[in-house]
Amino acid sequence: MDPIKADYIVTPKAHGKGGISDWSIERIHEVMEYCSDTFYSSDKTEYIIDKYLRLYVNLSFELNRRKLIAPAFRPRIYTPAPPSPKRSEFHNKLDINMQIIDLHWVYCTHNDFRRVDSSVAHLFTSGDFKYDDAYKFAGMKWRATNKAGAIGLTPFEQWEMAMLRARQVHELRRRLLNQRDEFKEELLNYPHGQVRRFAAESADIWLARSICRYNPRYRIIDANTPDSAKKVSLMFELISGKAVAPKVMERRVKGVMKRHAEIYGESESSIWPSTIPSRSYS
């Protein structure tokens, strides 16, 4: 298969001894951030764009195989609005790649496919992952919500996806990521060194707790939803790739929320998908 025509790339040389399968999660994350930063500039050549997109996809597949860090929480490829038809073609290629990464994540991490529509079940239940079929599915002109439904994603599973999620989840995620980053900045400027040291982890714990308060019926982050240390631990692992026992997480959540209250005040309010922040993470 010609990887250029397929609009995605799986490089065999990336795996095996000396390849990315030997890389630490920290190195993978660092290189993904570099790929992401590369796309902030609109003056890159087609060769450079393809090179770093392929690398990004390879790294994503590797994380999928390890079942580490859900696609929604990895460094994202962000590009300016398309100024020309050529750039629009690239954005279409990017969209397809991100959907295939989501599909491969489902293939690698989900075990129950009974909710999957029979027309697409073969993507996940017929042995090896079907890249050609995933490409065809990603290219279908369906709404992301409909595609998420076709592959049987629950409202909470949609939080794991980079592309295949409902609009309300998409909007809430953008707001929460902004708030997570703001909280992290506040912690990095905190007078106590111990707080600054764990700023990133604390901000991710806050994000995990917030997502676990998602109310799919009303499509909001509901401040009245009771905490579950087990759920927060599982979500934190999807966000960071780090496993924390529920009992330990329970203590950490209390500490994080105490710090959050010191900075922002005691009261919490529900978050509605009504205001879209200026910076896009999609």
Secondary structure by P-SEA (a helix, b strand, c coil): cccccccbbbbcccccccccccccaaaaaaaaaaaaaaaccccccaaaaaaaaaaaaaaaaaaaaaccccccccccccccccccaaaaaaaaaaaaaaaaaaaaaaaaccccccccccccccccccccccaaaaaaaaaccccaaaaaaaacccaaaaaaccccccaaaaaaaaaaaaaaaaaaaaaaacccaaaaaaaaaaaaaaaaaaaaacccccccccccbbbbaaaaaaaaaaaccccccaaaaaaaaaaaaaaaaaacccbbbbbccccccccccc
